[in-house]
Amino acid sequence: MLLFALSSSHKLGLALVAAVVVGFSLTVSLLVPRRWPQFPGRRGLPAFVVVSVLLFVAMISAVLVFGRESKSATAEGKKVAVTEVEYKIELPKTSFAPGTYTFIATNKGSVVHNLNVKGAGSTEATQDIQPGSNSTVTVELKTGSYDLYCSIPGHRENGMEQKITVS
């Protein structure tokens, strides 16, 4: 049961461990004393304490180790689809909250493009994108303004630029 909970951060597994701990606690506190008033007694007390501590440690370990988001999901961030065509960059929105974003730039034009994200003292960029292909760039957006543009000579000057705001 614990291995299922720890396998790959399944929420069902974490819920199962929690249910076992709660079930054990309710059984020990409500049902067992009615049938065996001397429970756990002198001989059963050490075993009872060991089982209780092991269940508690198992539940806390499952939550701490496997209950958080994976590093790859966190590093990748939120995905934003970007469409590039001749001399235009299209985004679903131009206002963002601070955080990590992965811009997925798709070249729907007929010539090579790329996507640069400039702001907050740095510039991140995709590789050049052939027509019909896509490329990604992951950026940590902080509060402020950013320019998204194509750095192929002449493209930005012809309007292939989009401003976004992070607040």
N, C-alpha and C positions, 0 to 999 in steps of 0.2 A: 504494500500500500504506500509506504513512504517513498519507495523507488518510483512509483507512478507519479507521485506528487513532485518529485525532484527531477523527473526526466527532462522536461523542456518547458518549464514554467507554465504548465497547464493550470488554468484557474480551477478546473474541475478537481485536479489533484490536490491543490491547496484547500479547497472546500472539503474534500474527503478527509484530509488530515484533521482539519478543524472539527468536522462532524464526529470523528472518532474520539477526539479529546473531550468534546462536549458530552457525547454519549457516555464515556467512561466516568466523567465527573458526575453526571446525573445518576447513573447506576450506583456509584459508590455512595453518593450522599442521600439518595431517596429509597432505593430498593434493597440494597444489601443490609442496612441496619434493621429493617423489618424482619428479615429472615434470620439474621445472625446478629443479635444485639451486642455481642462482644467483638464484632468485627472492628479492626483487623486483629485485635488481640496482640499479645507480646510476640508470638512467633510469626504472625503475618505482617506485622508493621514494617519490617525492613523491605520485604518484597513489594508491599504497597507503595512505599516511598520511592523505591527504585523505578517501578513501572510509571508512577506519576511524573517523576522527573524526566524519564526518557520520552514520554509522550509530549511533555511540555517543550523539551529541547528539540524534538523532531518538528513540532509545529513552528517554533520560532525560526529554526534553520530553514525550513521550507519557505517561509515568508521572506526572510532576509536574503537568501541566496537566489531564489528562483522567482520571487514575486515581482521583481523590478523589470523594467524594460530592457531588452537586449542592447548591447553596445552598438551593434550594427544598425538597429532601428533608430537609436538616438543619433548616431553620427550621420545617418542619411537624412534625417529631418523630414519636414513636410515637403511633399512634391508639388511643383508648380509647372504646368504644361505651358511651354512657350512655342509659338508658331512664327517662323521666319519665312517671309516671301520677299521678293525684290523690293527693297527699300522700306520695309515695314516690319515691326516687331509687335506681335499680338500676345497679350496676357489676359487671363480671366479676370484679373483685378490689378489695381495699382497701389493699394494700401495694404500693408502687412503689419503684423505684430512682431516685436523682436523675437528672434529665435533662429534655429538652423533650418535652412531651406535647400532643397535640391531642385534646381531648375533643369527641366528636361526640354532641351531645344530641338525642335523638329524643323528641318529645312524642307518647306513645301514649294520652294522656288525652283528656278532652273539653273542657278549658278551657286558656287560655293559661298557659304556664310559661316559665321561663328557667333558666339554670344559672350560678351564681356559684362561683368557686374562690377561697377566702380563706385566706391563710397567708403566712408569711415576709414580713410587712409590706406585702402588696399584695392587691388583689382584682381578678380578671379576670372578665368576664362575657360571656355570649352576648346576643344581642338577644332580645326576647320571641319565643317559638316558638308558632305557631298549632298547634292539634291536627292531627296527621298530618304535621307538618313537622319539620325539624331545623335545627340551627345549630351552629357550632363555636366553640371558644375554645382558643387555644394558650397554654400556660403553661410556664414554666421552673420545675420543681419542685426545691426544695432540701431537704436533710434537715430533717425536722420533721413537724408535723401540719397538715393542711389540712381546712377545712370546705367541702363542696359543698352548696349549698342553692339553693332557688328564692326570689327576693326579691319575688315577687308578694305583696301584703299578705295575711296570714293563712296562707299556704302553709307557710312555715318553722315557724310556731308549731304547725301541725297535723301536723308530722313529716316535712316534705319537706326532709330534711337527711341528709347522709352524711359521716362522718369518714373520711379516708384518712391513711395513714402513709407517709412517705418516709424510707427508711434505706439 
